[in-house]
Amino acid sequence: MISAVIDCGYNSFRLVIYQVFSNGTFRMLGSFKSFVRIGEGIKEGDKISDEKIDKAEKSFSIFKKILDNLNVAEVKIVATSAFRYAINGNDVKERLSKIINEEIRIVSGEEEGRYATIGMMNTLPISDGIFFELGGGSLEIAEVTSGNISRVSQLPIGALKLINYSPREIRKKVLDELSTLDIRKGKTLVGSGGNVRALAKLDRKLTSFPLKSIHGYSISSKQISKYASLLPSLDAESRQSLPGIGKERALTIHSASVIIDELVNYLNSRELIVSAFGMREGVLTEGKRLDKINWLEAVSFSHAITTPPIEIINEILTQVDSKYSFYVASSAFLSLVFKMTGYFDPFQACYRFIKESVLPGFTLNEALLIGLICEAGSGKVKKKQMKKLNEDITKKEILSFGDIIRNDIDKYVAGVRI
């Protein structure tokens, strides 16, 4: 099924097209963004200006043409803080709804935070921690314990809203708002939002991390502090020249970095784990819980294999007595999918897939480990990539795992029970 989600945010409007599979997982087919900045300068009770409304309507007209050209089964549209703040938010919502012929839902701050958290929880293997999404006009924070969202808060601090404040003023505002929350410190911190992802792209480029995805990427608190010191000292033109930032994001990345740094410091977090998914994916799945096995199956579905060879995972789990057994099994599963798809070297195909794509359900370190085990199926592993792996494992061990998946796939393809 082809589905679409439109997110009418404080800073940007975004249409995302998804292919949704039978097990509830999905893959992104396309994404279209317009920096409407509809919330720029708005205070509670103000009106959205005619200029911003005109820009929003033009964006929706483009979205409508895209949707009309695709066989989209359903369209879900949500609007966030700017529509809640503005006195004419409902009127603007109605005008935009008529363009698409679909009802726009203005979500509450708590709903926004819950959707964002569900989107992150469904695509990362983290069931305990503090989850946040930083937008242009607000910051949503949720505490999760044993996979359950215990509380959600929304704070009126956002990257676009605070662009004209000094770092010192931003820190004070953030600290004042955070101090009103009853939130546990020292837990795993997970974040999403355009500026969070931009910061991860910058760090990934500067550290030469071998995978292109930033989903599940970890940025140390020390690095975040450096960016929060550097970025506000640069003008917009200098910021946009940095890797992973770009012209539009350069407008807000400096204020966002200070907000994120203050949040990390307040929560005593050693690192920030970045999610490529958030509120839109929470809206898409409507609260359905997904796990690693679901996401491995999704790779099969996306390669037109309707019956995933899931039994190879169970077989390898009984063979490999190691804390890495599931990753070995995952590598075998993915390599087998590429074998069934017709690749001459399924192990290199698996490695290239991991290198170039997003693998939901896993952290980026886990994805790299799976990719290296896939590569080991061809009998080689690059030493420089081993150095980026945050695991106490040797090249020899990874090569031995490669032998296991190669032998088991050969038996599987030959029709012999492993």
Beta strands, then each sheet from edge to edge (+ up, - down):
strand 1: 2-8
strand 2: 13-20
strand 3: 26-34
strand 4: 74-79
strand 5: 104-106
strand 6: 129-134
strand 7: 139-145
strand 8: 148-155
strand 9: 189-192
strand 10: 217-220
strand 11: 271-274
sheet 1: 3+ 2- 1+ 4+ 5+
sheet 2: 8+ 7- 6+ 9+ 11+ 10-
end
